[in-house]
Amino acid sequence: MVTAITSANQFNQAINQDKLVIVNFFATWSGPSNVFSSTFEKFEREYTNAFDVEFLKLDADELNSIVDEQGIRGFPTVIFYKNGSVVDKEIGGNPRAVQEKINTLAEEYN
């Protein structure tokens, strides 16, 4: 199950890990976010057994300051981090595009 980020401290600790961390920034009021949520959960089940990656989700309404810091303007937005740096981003929750980035980055960083 995808872990929900509940604090800025938890977010900072998570993205600063020496592995690929994939964060789904979503809004409960966003139709596309709600549709993409189950796909993101499926990706988590598929990839965490095969690669050293972590899947997280962050509710924009609960942690608005992080959303602003990350420059997010649309939901869902998936950001890929390694050692605290953004290594890629996908806006809009296109499942195929997100999966391609997971495949490429998981191979590269494992």
HELIX and SHEET records of a PDB file:
HELIX    1   1 ALA A    8  ILE A   15  1                                   8    
HELIX    2   2 GLY A   31  TYR A   47  1                                  17    
HELIX    3   3 ASN A   64  GLU A   69  1                                   6    
HELIX    4   4 PRO A   95  TYR A  109  1                                  15    
SHEET    1   A 5 THR A   3  ALA A   4  0                                        
SHEET    2   A 5 VAL A  53  ASP A  59  1                                        
SHEET    3   A 5 LEU A  20  PHE A  26  1                                        
SHEET    4   A 5 THR A  77  LYS A  82 -1                                        
SHEET    5   A 5 SER A  85  ILE A  91 -1                                        
END                                                                             
